[in-house]
């Protein structure tokens, strides 16, 4: 017997189980539903006043959900990464030659949006690729699985080794690799990628893989093996160039690409590797800067886009961008997109709790940005550093009020214009 989830009178549905992108089934579910959230409708304050008690409560829940699901916005920095991914993924997928596909490394600090930028580009590519296959004949692949996994997203284990990383890849496909040697695991990974017709392999938090001793080449050998599997390898991490992960490789000064030694080179040690140079494009996803008029304009544009998503009754034009608000946001977040979103999300929630229905500096002073996350390794820099709040601001902070979403507070005092 199945239970249907029915929308409320306002059309809002409480979120169910979040898809696990680290499994093939969960990734597919997320890809198909990633843009399905419908924000709360914009209504006048007069319309809100005319609602009954239950309808107002449901609308407030929908507003909170809207603030908790702010859409991913393009930035000048993320567009560089997205455009490179878009071109590289499609070009590599079209290759019929048995050559190593050049990969991409996305480097940056914590909360910079590296993962979401990469997975959105990969999901868009998969939508395009599967759509193309509806119009173009696809040759049969003997022994291939019924489950297609054009993209495989894998998060490197916190305590990562080449063997545990291979197992994490196999876990994505639901394949067991227990009690196998590293060589057997790599062979099993290769078979799973082929059988599921995988075109893109994303390895998130790759800098958890480290060289365990000075002469340890297992990690580098694993990266080489993954690159020879006819997939586009996307590595995402914090401080990739300085992590030691690329020991044995070097960055070409003219092209900016990372290259690994070919047979015959003085640094080449792997007899089992192919004869094609291994190459990565390294791109940095940096925070906003606030140095030039153009930098400031980009930052203000970003705040304007977020401001347009808010459903506060006093969220007038310029609430986040007028006066000294841009400087305030930059001081509190150092231009890190994830921290900007978190500060605005918490600010909108607090504005509803207090009934002020607008975001101000005084309100934001009461919010402490915390970045602890169970799937992030703080020691590896994956959470990033949060700028300190100036001491003068801290003195005015008081305790945050309890969540009063289910309380009947009546109708907030708003002017007749709704502002």
LOFI-194932 format. One record per residue: x, y, z of N, C-alpha, C in turn. Coordinates in steps of 0.2 Angstrom, whole numbers, padded with zeros to 4 digits, always signed. Layout:
LOFI-194932
XYZXYZXYZ/...
//
This chain:
LOFI-194932
+0004-0006+0000+0000+0000+0000+0004+0006+0000/+0003+0011-0005+0007+0017-0005+0003+0023-0002/+0007+0027+0001+0004+0033+0004+0006+0039-0001/+0001+0043-0003+0002+0048-0007+0003+0055-0003/+0008+0059-0006+0009+0065-0002+0005+0070-0006/+0000+0073-0002-0004+0078-0005-0002+0085-0003/-0002+0090-0008+0000+0097-0007-0005+0100-0002/-0003+0105+0002-0007+0108+0006-0011+0113+0002/-0015+0117+0005-0020+0122+0001-0015+0127-0002/-0009+0128+0001-0005+0133-0002+0000+0130-0008/-0001+0124-0009+0003+0121-0014+0010+0118-0011/+0011+0119-0005+0018+0118-0002+0018+0111+0001/+0023+0107+0000+0024+0100+0002+0031+0100+0006/+0030+0097+0013+0036+0097+0017+0041+0092+0013/+0048+0094+0014+0053+0090+0010+0053+0083+0013/+0054+0078+0009+0055+0071+0011+0062+0069+0011/+0064+0063+0010+0070+0061+0011+0075+0064+0005/+0080+0066+0007+0085+0070+0002+0089+0064-0002/+0089+0065-0008+0092+0059-0012+0100+0059-0011/+0102+0053-0010+0109+0052-0009+0113+0052-0016/+0116+0057-0017+0120+0058-0024+0126+0053-0024/+0128+0050-0019+0133+0045-0019+0131+0038-0021/+0125+0037-0023+0123+0031-0026+0120+0032-0033/+0120+0027-0037+0118+0028-0044+0110+0030-0044/+0106+0027-0040+0099+0028-0040+0098+0035-0037/+0101+0037-0031+0101+0043-0028+0103+0049-0033/+0108+0048-0037+0110+0053-0041+0105+0054-0047/+0102+0049-0049+0097+0050-0054+0091+0054-0052/+0089+0052-0046+0083+0055-0042+0085+0063-0042/+0091+0064-0039+0093+0071-0038+0093+0075-0045/+0096+0072-0050+0096+0075-0056+0089+0077-0059/+0085+0072-0058+0078+0074-0061+0074+0078-0057/+0075+0079-0051+0071+0083-0047+0075+0090-0044/+0081+0091-0046+0085+0096-0044+0082+0103-0045/+0078+0104-0049+0075+0111-0051+0067+0111-0050/+0065+0106-0046+0058+0105-0045+0055+0109-0039/+0059+0112-0035+0056+0116-0029+0053+0122-0032/+0047+0124-0030+0043+0130-0031+0043+0134-0026/+0046+0140-0026+0046+0145-0021+0039+0147-0019/+0038+0150-0013+0032+0153-0011+0030+0159-0015/+0023+0159-0017+0021+0164-0021+0022+0171-0018/+0023+0176-0022+0023+0183-0019+0016+0186-0018/+0014+0187-0012+0007+0190-0011+0008+0197-0008/+0003+0201-0008+0003+0207-0005+0001+0206+0003/+0003+0211+0007+0002+0210+0014-0006+0210+0015/-0010+0213+0011-0017+0213+0012-0020+0206+0011/-0017+0203+0006-0019+0196+0004-0017+0191+0010/-0011+0193+0013-0009+0189+0019-0014+0190+0025/-0016+0196+0026-0020+0198+0031-0027+0194+0031/-0029+0194+0024-0036+0191+0023-0036+0183+0024/-0030+0180+0025-0029+0173+0025-0032+0171+0032/-0034+0164+0033-0036+0162+0039-0030+0160+0043/-0030+0158+0049-0025+0156+0053-0021+0150+0050/-0024+0145+0048-0020+0139+0045-0017+0141+0039/-0020+0145+0035-0017+0147+0028-0011+0151+0029/-0011+0156+0034-0006+0160+0035+0000+0156+0038/-0001+0151+0042+0004+0146+0045+0007+0142+0039/+0003+0140+0034+0006+0136+0029+0010+0141+0024/+0008+0147+0023+0012+0151+0019+0018+0153+0022/+0018+0154+0029+0025+0155+0032+0029+0149+0032/+0027+0143+0032+0031+0137+0031+0034+0137+0024/+0030+0139+0019+0032+0139+0012+0038+0145+0012/+0037+0150+0015+0042+0156+0014+0048+0153+0017/+0048+0150+0023+0054+0147+0026+0058+0142+0022/+0054+0138+0019+0057+0133+0014+0060+0137+0008/+0057+0142+0006+0060+0146+0000+0067+0149+0002/+0067+0152+0008+0073+0155+0011+0079+0149+0012/+0076+0143+0013+0081+0138+0015+0083+0134+0008/+0080+0136+0003+0082+0133-0004+0083+0138-0009/+0087+0143-0007+0089+0148-0012+0093+0145-0018/+0091+0147-0024+0094+0144-0030+0101+0145-0031/+0105+0141-0034+0112+0142-0035+0113+0147-0041/+0116+0152-0039+0117+0158-0044+0124+0158-0047/+0124+0159-0053+0131+0160-0057+0135+0166-0054/+0141+0165-0054+0145+0171-0052+0151+0171-0058/+0154+0177-0058+0160+0177-0063+0165+0171-0063/+0166+0169-0056+0171+0164-0055+0168+0157-0057/+0162+0156-0055+0159+0149-0057+0157+0148-0064/+0156+0154-0068+0155+0153-0075+0161+0151-0078/+0167+0153-0076+0173+0150-0079+0174+0143-0078/+0172+0140-0073+0172+0133-0071+0167+0129-0075/+0161+0132-0075+0155+0129-0079+0156+0128-0086/+0159+0134-0089+0160+0134-0096+0165+0129-0098/+0171+0128-0094+0176+0123-0095+0173+0116-0095/+0169+0115-0090+0166+0108-0089+0161+0107-0095/+0157+0111-0097+0153+0110-0102+0156+0108-0109/+0162+0112-0110+0165+0110-0116+0169+0104-0116/+0173+0103-0110+0177+0097-0109+0173+0090-0109/+0167+0090-0105+0163+0084-0105+0160+0082-0111/+0158+0087-0115+0155+0085-0122+0160+0083-0127/+0166+0086-0127+0171+0084-0131+0174+0078-0130/+0175+0076-0123+0178+0070-0122+0173+0064-0123/+0166+0065-0122+0161+0060-0123+0161+0059-0131/+0163+0063-0135+0162+0062-0142+0168+0058-0145/+0174+0058-0141+0180+0054-0143+0179+0047-0144/+0181+0045-0150+0181+0037-0152+0188+0034-0151/+0193+0038-0151+0200+0036-0150+0201+0033-0144/+0205+0028-0143+0207+0025-0137+0212+0029-0133/+0211+0035-0132+0216+0039-0129+0213+0042-0122/+0218+0044-0118+0216+0046-0111+0212+0053-0112/+0207+0053-0108+0203+0060-0109+0206+0065-0104/+0207+0071-0106+0210+0076-0101+0205+0077-0096/+0207+0078-0090+0203+0079-0084+0203+0086-0082/+0199+0087-0076+0198+0094-0074+0199+0094-0066/+0203+0098-0063+0204+0099-0056+0201+0105-0054/+0196+0105-0049+0193+0111-0047+0196+0113-0040/+0199+0118-0039+0203+0119-0033+0199+0126-0029/+0199+0126-0023+0197+0132-0019+0196+0130-0012/+0194+0135-0008+0193+0135-0001+0186+0132+0001/+0185+0131+0007+0178+0128+0009+0173+0133+0008/+0167+0131+0007+0161+0134+0006+0161+0139-0001/+0165+0137-0005+0166+0141-0011+0161+0139-0017/+0157+0134-0016+0152+0131-0021+0155+0127-0026/+0161+0124-0025+0165+0119-0029+0160+0113-0031/+0158+0110-0026+0154+0104-0028+0148+0105-0031/+0144+0110-0029+0137+0112-0033+0138+0114-0040/+0144+0118-0041+0145+0120-0048+0147+0114-0052/+0151+0110-0050+0153+0104-0053+0147+0099-0055/+0143+0098-0050+0138+0093-0051+0132+0096-0055/+0131+0102-0055+0126+0105-0059+0128+0105-0066/+0134+0106-0068+0137+0105-0074+0137+0098-0077/+0138+0094-0072+0138+0086-0074+0131+0084-0075/+0126+0086-0071+0119+0084-0072+0116+0087-0079/+0118+0094-0080+0116+0097-0087+0119+0093-0092/+0125+0091-0092+0128+0087-0097+0124+0080-0098/+0123+0077-0092+0119+0070-0093+0112+0071-0096/+0109+0077-0094+0102+0078-0097+0103+0079-0105/+0108+0082-0107+0110+0083-0114+0111+0077-0117/+0116+0073-0114+0118+0067-0117+0113+0061-0118/+0109+0061-0113+0103+0056-0114+0098+0058-0119/+0097+0065-0119+0093+0068-0124+0095+0066-0131/+0102+0067-0132+0104+0065-0139+0103+0058-0141/+0104+0054-0136+0103+0047-0137+0096+0045-0140/+0091+0049-0138+0084+0048-0140+0083+0049-0148/+0088+0053-0151+0088+0055-0158+0093+0052-0162/+0098+0049-0159+0104+0046-0162+0104+0039-0160/+0106+0034-0165+0107+0027-0164+0113+0026-0159/+0112+0022-0154+0117+0020-0149+0119+0013-0150/+0125+0011-0152+0127+0004-0153+0126+0001-0146/+0124-0006-0147+0123-0010-0141+0130-0012-0138/+0130-0012-0132+0137-0014-0128+0136-0021-0125/+0139-0026-0127+0138-0033-0124+0139-0033-0117/+0135-0036-0113+0136-0036-0106+0135-0030-0102/+0133-0025-0105+0132-0019-0101+0126-0019-0097/+0126-0016-0091+0120-0016-0086+0114-0012-0089/+0108-0014-0086+0102-0010-0088+0102-0003-0085/+0105-0002-0079+0106+0004-0076+0111+0008-0079/+0109+0014-0082+0114+0019-0085+0116+0024-0080/+0122+0025-0079+0125+0030-0075+0130+0034-0079/+0128+0039-0082+0132+0043-0087+0137+0047-0082/+0135+0049-0076+0139+0052-0071+0139+0048-0065/+0145+0047-0062+0146+0044-0056+0149+0049-0051/+0146+0051-0046+0148+0056-0041+0150+0052-0034/+0157+0053-0032+0159+0049-0027+0163+0054-0022/+0161+0054-0016+0165+0058-0011+0170+0054-0008/+0176+0056-0008+0182+0053-0005+0181+0051+0002/+0182+0045+0005+0181+0044+0012+0186+0049+0016/+0183+0050+0022+0187+0055+0027+0194+0052+0028/+0194+0045+0030+0201+0042+0031+0202+0038+0024/+0205+0042+0019+0205+0039+0013+0212+0036+0011/+0211+0030+0008+0217+0027+0005+0215+0025-0002/+0220+0023-0007+0218+0021-0013+0212+0015-0013/+0213+0011-0009+0208+0005-0009+0201+0007-0006/+0201+0012-0001+0194+0014+0001+0191+0018-0004/+0195+0022-0008+0192+0026-0013+0189+0022-0019/+0193+0017-0021+0190+0012-0025+0184+0009-0023/+0183+0007-0017+0177+0004-0014+0172+0009-0014/+0173+0016-0013+0168+0021-0013+0165+0021-0020/+0169+0021-0025+0167+0021-0032+0162+0015-0033/+0164+0009-0031+0160+0003-0032+0154+0003-0028/+0154+0007-0022+0148+0008-0018+0143+0012-0022/+0145+0017-0026+0140+0021-0030+0136+0016-0035/+0139+0011-0038+0136+0006-0042+0133+0001-0039/+0134+0000-0032+0131-0005-0028+0134-0012-0029/+0141-0011-0031+0145-0017-0032+0150-0018-0026/+0151-0025-0024+0155-0026-0019+0162-0027-0021/+0167-0025-0017+0174-0026-0018+0178-0028-0012/+0174-0030-0007+0177-0032-0001+0183-0038-0002/+0188-0037+0002+0193-0042+0002+0197-0043-0004/+0197-0037-0008+0201-0037-0015+0207-0033-0014/+0212-0035-0018+0218-0031-0018+0217-0025-0022/+0222-0020-0021+0221-0014-0025+0221-0015-0032/+0225-0019-0035+0224-0021-0042+0218-0024-0044/+0215-0028-0040+0208-0031-0042+0203-0026-0041/+0203-0021-0036+0198-0016-0035+0198-0011-0041/+0204-0009-0044+0205-0005-0050+0202-0009-0056/+0203-0015-0056+0200-0019-0062+0192-0019-0061/+0190-0020-0055+0182-0020-0054+0179-0013-0055/+0183-0008-0053+0181-0001-0055+0180+0000-0063/+0185-0002-0066+0185-0001-0073+0179-0005-0076/+0178-0011-0074+0172-0015-0077+0166-0011-0075/+0165-0009-0069+0159-0005-0067+0158+0001-0072/+0163+0005-0073+0162+0011-0077+0160+0009-0084/+0163+0004-0087+0161+0002-0093+0154-0001-0094/+0152-0005-0089+0146-0009-0089+0140-0004-0088/+0141+0002-0085+0136+0007-0084+0137+0013-0089/+0141+0012-0093+0142+0017-0098+0143+0024-0095/+0148+0024-0090+0149+0030-0087+0154+0035-0091/+0152+0041-0092+0156+0046-0096+0160+0051-0091/+0157+0052-0085+0160+0057-0081+0161+0053-0074/+0167+0054-0071+0168+0052-0064+0170+0058-0060/+0166+0060-0055+0168+0065-0050+0171+0063-0044/+0177+0065-0042+0179+0063-0036+0180+0069-0031/+0175+0069-0027+0175+0075-0022+0180+0075-0016/+0182+0080-0014+0186+0080-0008+0192+0076-0009/+0195+0076-0015+0201+0072-0017+0207+0073-0013/+0208+0079-0010+0214+0080-0006+0214+0076+0001/+0209+0072+0002+0209+0068+0008+0214+0062+0006/+0215+0061+0000+0220+0056-0003+0227+0059-0002/+0231+0057+0002+0238+0060+0003+0243+0054+0002/+0249+0057+0001+0255+0052+0000+0257+0050+0007/+0256+0044+0009+0257+0042+0016+0265+0042+0018/+0269+0040+0013+0276+0041+0015+0280+0044+0008/+0286+0045+0009+0289+0049+0004+0289+0045-0003/+0290+0039-0003+0291+0035-0009+0284+0031-0011/+0279+0033-0007+0272+0030-0009+0269+0032-0015/+0268+0028-0020+0266+0030-0026+0258+0027-0028/+0256+0024-0022+0249+0021-0023+0244+0026-0025/+0244+0032-0022+0239+0037-0024+0240+0039-0031/+0246+0041-0033+0247+0043-0040+0245+0038-0045/+0247+0032-0043+0245+0026-0048+0237+0026-0049/+0234+0027-0043+0226+0027-0043+0224+0032-0048/+0226+0038-0047+0224+0044-0052+0226+0042-0059/+0232+0039-0060+0233+0037-0067+0229+0032-0070/+0227+0027-0066+0223+0022-0068+0216+0024-0069/+0213+0029-0065+0206+0032-0067+0206+0035-0073/+0212+0039-0075+0212+0043-0081+0212+0039-0087/+0214+0032-0086+0215+0028-0092+0208+0024-0093/+0203+0026-0090+0197+0022-0090+0192+0025-0095/+0194+0029-0099+0190+0032-0105+0184+0036-0102/+0185+0039-0096+0180+0044-0093+0183+0050-0092/+0179+0056-0091+0182+0062-0089+0182+0062-0082/+0188+0063-0079+0189+0063-0072+0189+0070-0069/+0185+0072-0065+0184+0078-0061+0186+0077-0054/+0192+0081-0052+0194+0081-0045+0192+0087-0042/+0189+0087-0036+0187+0093-0032+0191+0093-0026/+0194+0098-0024+0197+0098-0017+0200+0105-0015/+0202+0105-0009+0205+0111-0006+0212+0111-0006/+0215+0116-0009+0223+0116-0009+0226+0110-0013/+0223+0109-0019+0226+0103-0023+0233+0104-0024/+0236+0110-0027+0243+0110-0029+0247+0109-0023/+0246+0111-0017+0250+0110-0011+0249+0104-0007/+0244+0099-0009+0242+0094-0005+0247+0088-0005/+0251+0088-0010+0256+0082-0011+0253+0077-0016/+0246+0078-0018+0243+0073-0022+0246+0072-0029/+0249+0078-0031+0251+0078-0038+0259+0077-0038/+0262+0074-0033+0269+0072-0033+0270+0068-0039/+0275+0070-0043+0277+0066-0049+0274+0069-0055/+0270+0075-0054+0267+0078-0060+0270+0085-0060/+0269+0089-0065+0271+0096-0065+0266+0100-0069/+0266+0107-0068+0261+0111-0072+0265+0114-0077/+0262+0114-0083+0265+0117-0089+0264+0124-0089/+0269+0128-0089+0269+0135-0088+0265+0139-0094/+0265+0136-0100+0262+0139-0106+0255+0137-0106/+0253+0131-0104+0246+0129-0105+0242+0129-0098/+0246+0129-0093+0243+0129-0086+0240+0122-0084/+0241+0117-0089+0239+0110-0087+0244+0106-0083/+0241+0102-0079+0245+0097-0075+0247+0091-0079/+0253+0089-0080+0255+0084-0084+0259+0078-0080/+0258+0072-0082+0261+0067-0078+0266+0064-0083/+0272+0061-0081+0277+0058-0085+0275+0053-0090/+0278+0053-0096+0277+0048-0100+0283+0043-0100/+0282+0037-0103+0288+0032-0103+0294+0035-0106/+0300+0034-0103+0306+0037-0105+0308+0044-0101/+0303+0047-0098+0305+0053-0094+0308+0051-0088/+0312+0055-0085+0316+0053-0080+0312+0052-0073/+0306+0055-0073+0302+0054-0067+0297+0049-0068/+0297+0045-0074+0292+0040-0075+0294+0034-0072/+0289+0031-0068+0291+0025-0064+0285+0019-0065/+0280+0021-0068+0275+0016-0069+0275+0012-0075/+0277+0006-0075+0277+0002-0081+0270+0000-0084/+0265+0000-0080+0259-0002-0082+0255+0004-0085/+0257+0010-0085+0253+0016-0087+0253+0016-0095/+0249+0020-0098+0248+0020-0105+0254+0025-0107/+0254+0026-0114+0259+0030-0117+0257+0037-0118/+0251+0039-0116+0249+0045-0117+0250+0050-0110/+0252+0056-0111+0253+0060-0106+0246+0061-0102/+0247+0061-0095+0240+0063-0092+0240+0070-0090/+0234+0073-0092+0234+0080-0091+0227+0082-0088/+0228+0087-0084+0222+0090-0080+0222+0098-0082/+0217+0101-0082+0216+0108-0082+0214+0110-0075/+0218+0114-0072+0217+0116-0065+0214+0123-0065/+0208+0123-0062+0204+0130-0061+0203+0131-0054/+0203+0137-0052+0202+0139-0045+0195+0143-0045/+0191+0141-0040+0185+0144-0039+0186+0148-0032/+0187+0155-0034+0189+0159-0028+0183+0163-0026/+0183+0166-0020+0178+0171-0018+0177+0177-0021/+0172+0181-0020+0172+0188-0023+0177+0192-0020/+0180+0197-0024+0184+0202-0021+0181+0209-0021/+0184+0213-0018+0181+0220-0016+0186+0225-0018/+0190+0225-0023+0195+0229-0024+0194+0234-0029/+0190+0233-0034+0189+0237-0040+0182+0239-0041/+0180+0244-0044+0173+0245-0046+0169+0239-0049/+0173+0236-0053+0170+0230-0057+0169+0224-0052/+0174+0223-0047+0173+0218-0042+0167+0220-0038/+0166+0226-0036+0161+0228-0031+0154+0227-0035/+0154+0229-0041+0148+0228-0045+0146+0221-0046/+0150+0216-0047+0149+0209-0047+0146+0207-0040/+0149+0209-0035+0147+0207-0028+0140+0210-0027/+0138+0216-0029+0132+0219-0028+0126+0215-0032/+0128+0213-0038+0124+0210-0043+0122+0203-0039/+0127+0200-0036+0125+0194-0033+0120+0195-0027/+0121+0200-0023+0117+0201-0018+0110+0203-0020/+0109+0207-0026+0103+0208-0029+0099+0202-0031/+0103+0197-0034+0099+0191-0036+0097+0187-0030/+0100+0187-0024+0098+0184-0018+0092+0188-0015/+0092+0194-0015+0087+0199-0013+0080+0197-0016/+0081+0196-0023+0075+0195-0027+0072+0188-0025/+0075+0184-0021+0072+0177-0020+0069+0177-0013/+0070+0183-0009+0067+0183-0002+0059+0184-0002/+0056+0181+0003+0049+0182+0003+0047+0186+0010/+0051+0191+0012+0049+0195+0018+0045+0201+0016/+0040+0202+0020+0035+0208+0018+0038+0215+0017/+0044+0216+0021+0047+0222+0021+0054+0222+0016/+0054+0216+0012+0060+0216+0008+0060+0220+0002/+0061+0227+0004+0060+0231-0002+0067+0231-0006/+0066+0235-0012+0072+0235-0016+0078+0239-0012/+0084+0236-0013+0090+0238-0010+0091+0236-0002/+0087+0231+0000+0087+0229+0007+0094+0226+0008/+0097+0223+0003+0103+0219+0004+0109+0223+0001/+0107+0228-0003+0112+0232-0008+0113+0239-0006/+0108+0242-0002+0108+0249-0001+0113+0251+0004/+0115+0257+0005+0119+0260+0010+0125+0256+0011/+0127+0254+0017+0133+0250+0019+0132+0243+0019/+0126+0240+0016+0125+0233+0017+0130+0229+0013/+0132+0231+0007+0137+0227+0003+0144+0226+0007/+0146+0232+0010+0152+0232+0014+0151+0227+0020/+0145+0227+0023+0144+0223+0029+0144+0216+0027/+0141+0214+0022+0141+0207+0020+0148+0205+0018/+0152+0209+0015+0159+0207+0013+0163+0206+0019/+0162+0211+0024+0166+0210+0030+0164+0204+0034/+0158+0202+0034+0156+0196+0038+0157+0189+0034/+0158+0189+0027+0159+0183+0024+0165+0183+0020/+0169+0188+0019+0175+0188+0015+0173+0186+0007/+0167+0187+0005+0165+0186-0002+0164+0179-0003/+0164+0174+0002+0163+0167+0001+0156+0166+0000/+0154+0163-0006+0147+0162-0008+0143+0158-0003/+0146+0153-0001+0142+0149+0004+0140+0152+0011/+0145+0156+0013+0144+0160+0019+0139+0166+0018/+0139+0169+0012+0134+0174+0010+0127+0171+0011/+0126+0165+0007+0120+0162+0007+0117+0160+0014/+0122+0158+0018+0120+0156+0025+0118+0162+0029/+0122+0167+0029+0120+0173+0033+0113+0176+0031/+0112+0176+0024+0105+0178+0022+0100+0173+0024/+0101+0167+0023+0096+0162+0025+0094+0163+0033/+0099+0163+0037+0098+0164+0044+0095+0170+0046/+0097+0175+0042+0094+0182+0043+0086+0182+0041/+0085+0179+0036+0077+0179+0034+0073+0175+0039/+0076+0170+0042+0073+0166+0047+0072+0170+0053/+0077+0173+0055+0077+0177+0061+0072+0183+0060/+0072+0186+0054+0067+0192+0053+0060+0189+0054/+0058+0183+0052+0052+0180+0053+0050+0179+0060/+0055+0176+0063+0054+0175+0071+0052+0181+0075/+0056+0186+0073+0055+0193+0077+0049+0197+0074/+0047+0195+0068+0041+0199+0066+0043+0205+0062/+0050+0206+0061+0052+0213+0058+0051+0212+0051/+0052+0206+0048+0051+0205+0041+0056+0209+0036/+0061+0211+0039+0067+0213+0035+0073+0212+0038/+0079+0212+0033+0085+0211+0035+0089+0217+0036/+0092+0218+0042+0096+0224+0043+0103+0222+0046/+0107+0227+0047+0114+0225+0050+0113+0223+0057/+0108+0227+0061+0107+0225+0068+0105+0218+0069/+0100+0216+0064+0098+0209+0065+0103+0204+0063/+0107+0205+0058+0113+0201+0056+0118+0200+0061/+0119+0206+0065+0124+0206+0071+0122+0200+0076/+0116+0198+0076+0114+0193+0081+0116+0186+0078/+0118+0185+0072+0119+0178+0069+0126+0177+0069/+0127+0171+0071+0134+0168+0071+0134+0163+0066/+0139+0163+0061+0140+0159+0056+0144+0153+0058/+0141+0147+0058+0144+0141+0059+0145+0136+0053/+0151+0133+0053+0152+0129+0047+0153+0121+0048/+0151+0119+0054+0152+0112+0055+0148+0108+0051/+0150+0103+0048+0146+0098+0044+0149+0091+0045/+0144+0086+0046+0147+0079+0047+0151+0076+0042/+0150+0079+0036+0154+0076+0030+0160+0080+0028/+0162+0085+0032+0167+0089+0030+0173+0088+0035/+0179+0088+0033+0185+0087+0037+0188+0094+0038/+0187+0097+0044+0189+0104+0046+0196+0104+0045/+0200+0099+0047+0207+0099+0047+0210+0100+0040/+0206+0098+0035+0209+0098+0028+0206+0105+0025/+0203+0109+0029+0201+0116+0026+0195+0115+0022/+0191+0110+0023+0185+0109+0019+0179+0114+0021/+0179+0116+0027+0174+0120+0030+0176+0128+0029/+0182+0129+0028+0184+0136+0027+0184+0140+0033/+0187+0146+0033+0188+0151+0039+0182+0156+0038/+0179+0157+0044+0174+0162+0044+0177+0168+0047/+0176+0174+0044+0179+0180+0047+0176+0182+0053/+0180+0184+0058+0178+0186+0064+0173+0192+0064/+0168+0192+0068+0164+0198+0069+0167+0203+0073/+0167+0210+0071+0171+0215+0074+0168+0215+0082/+0173+0216+0086+0171+0216+0094+0165+0221+0095/+0165+0227+0092+0160+0232+0093+0153+0229+0092/+0153+0224+0087+0146+0221+0085+0144+0216+0090/+0149+0212+0093+0148+0207+0097+0144+0209+0103/+0146+0215+0106+0143+0218+0112+0136+0219+0112/+0133+0220+0106+0126+0221+0105+0122+0214+0104/+0126+0209+0103+0122+0202+0102+0119+0200+0108/+0113+0197+0107+0109+0194+0112+0108+0187+0110/+0104+0183+0115+0103+0176+0113+0098+0176+0107/+0098+0171+0103+0094+0171+0098+0087+0168+0100/+0081+0171+0098+0075+0168+0101+0074+0161+0098/+0069+0158+0102+0067+0151+0100+0063+0151+0094/+0063+0146+0090+0059+0145+0084+0052+0145+0086/+0048+0150+0083+0041+0151+0084+0037+0150+0078/+0039+0145+0074+0035+0144+0068+0028+0142+0069/+0027+0138+0074+0021+0135+0075+0016+0139+0080/+0019+0145+0082+0015+0149+0087+0010+0154+0083/+0005+0155+0086+0000+0160+0082+0002+0167+0085/+0005+0171+0081+0007+0177+0083+0003+0183+0080/-0002+0181+0076-0007+0185+0073-0003+0188+0067/-0005+0194+0065-0003+0197+0059+0003+0202+0061/+0009+0202+0058+0014+0207+0060+0012+0214+0058/+0014+0219+0061+0013+0226+0060+0017+0228+0054/+0013+0229+0048+0016+0231+0042+0012+0237+0040/+0016+0242+0037+0012+0248+0034+0007+0246+0029/+0003+0250+0027-0002+0249+0022+0000+0247+0015/+0006+0250+0014+0009+0248+0007+0013+0241+0007/+0013+0238+0013+0016+0231+0014+0024+0232+0015/+0026+0238+0016+0033+0239+0017+0035+0241+0024/
//
